[in-house]
Amino acid sequence: APSIRLSPAACSLFDEPLAIVVQGLSPRQQVTLRTSLRDETGELFQASAHYQAGDDGELDLARCPALPGGSFSGLEPMGLLWALQPQKPFWRLVKRDVQSPFLLQLDVFEGHGERPGRLLAQAQHERAFLRDGVRRVPVREGRIRATLFLPP
């Protein structure tokens, strides 16, 4: 059965690379990968890309280019993250509370096309904004308003 391997596995910082590999596909199988996340107001952001697995049935986004027809094409290992688009026109992805992560959903569907095929695999990944142990200290002095982030 197909599975998704993410590295780092469960959580990473928002600006860190995320390696995505799909294993257990048929040789040269065509699939569509879709990422989605909801912002703090509940608005949905999505991106998708069409791929073809290698002869070994593995799809490594660092080595396999996205085929035309999705949110982007070409060799873009992080394309499914930078290409996220809102479902509501003119909406922007803004993070107001850096102490809570975004939850990224990754789905692998069979085939290419307008309507997704059968769901083959899915995974979730947290994209955090603060490394473990970092303290956030609000600063208010006169007219100055700031936030101090202290490392562990």
Solvent accessible surface area in square Angstrom, and as a share of the most:
residue,aa,sasa,rsa
1,A,131,1.01
2,P,33,0.21
3,S,53,0.34
4,I,26,0.13
5,R,121,0.44
6,L,20,0.10
7,S,62,0.40
8,P,54,0.34
9,A,78,0.60
10,A,72,0.56
11,C,59,0.35
12,S,6,0.04
13,L,29,0.15
14,F,79,0.33
15,D,127,0.66
16,E,50,0.22
17,P,105,0.66
18,L,3,0.01
19,A,50,0.39
20,I,4,0.02
21,V,8,0.05
22,V,0,0.00
23,Q,58,0.26
24,G,49,0.47
25,L,11,0.06
26,S,63,0.40
27,P,92,0.58
28,R,139,0.51
29,Q,37,0.16
30,Q,83,0.37
31,V,0,0.00
32,T,15,0.09
33,L,0,0.00
34,R,66,0.24
35,T,0,0.00
36,S,14,0.09
37,L,6,0.03
38,R,141,0.51
39,D,12,0.06
40,E,76,0.34
41,T,98,0.57
42,G,35,0.33
43,E,40,0.18
44,L,41,0.20
45,F,4,0.02
46,Q,47,0.21
47,A,3,0.02
48,S,31,0.20
49,A,0,0.00
50,H,17,0.07
51,Y,2,0.01
52,Q,48,0.22
53,A,1,0.01
54,G,22,0.21
55,D,107,0.56
56,D,111,0.57
57,G,1,0.01
58,E,43,0.19
59,L,0,0.00
60,D,23,0.12
61,L,2,0.01
62,A,54,0.42
63,R,154,0.56
64,C,22,0.13
65,P,69,0.44
66,A,4,0.03
67,L,58,0.29
68,P,110,0.69
69,G,67,0.64
70,G,29,0.28
71,S,55,0.35
72,F,20,0.08
73,S,60,0.39
74,G,29,0.28
75,L,97,0.48
76,E,62,0.28
77,P,57,0.36
78,M,53,0.24
79,G,0,0.00
80,L,0,0.00
81,L,24,0.12
82,W,146,0.51
83,A,6,0.05
84,L,22,0.11
85,Q,109,0.49
86,P,33,0.21
87,Q,106,0.47
88,K,86,0.36
89,P,98,0.62
90,F,202,0.84
91,W,84,0.30
92,R,184,0.67
93,L,59,0.29
94,V,53,0.31
95,K,38,0.16
96,R,192,0.70
97,D,64,0.33
98,V,40,0.23
99,Q,116,0.51
100,S,44,0.28
101,P,53,0.34
102,F,8,0.04
103,L,87,0.43
104,L,4,0.02
105,Q,39,0.17
106,L,4,0.02
107,D,9,0.05
108,V,0,0.00
109,F,18,0.08
110,E,64,0.29
111,G,24,0.23
112,H,66,0.29
113,G,47,0.45
114,E,173,0.78
115,R,207,0.76
116,P,74,0.47
117,G,37,0.36
118,R,155,0.57
119,L,79,0.39
120,L,24,0.12
121,A,12,0.10
122,Q,104,0.46
123,A,23,0.18
124,Q,106,0.47
125,H,2,0.01
126,E,69,0.31
127,R,8,0.03
128,A,15,0.12
129,F,58,0.24
130,L,41,0.20
131,R,142,0.52
132,D,133,0.69
133,G,51,0.49
134,V,38,0.22
135,R,149,0.54
136,R,98,0.36
137,V,52,0.30
138,P,87,0.55
139,V,51,0.29
140,R,170,0.62
141,E,122,0.55
142,G,64,0.62
143,R,236,0.86
144,I,107,0.54
145,R,140,0.51
146,A,53,0.41
147,T,53,0.31
148,L,85,0.42
149,F,89,0.37
150,L,55,0.28
151,P,101,0.63
152,P,129,0.81
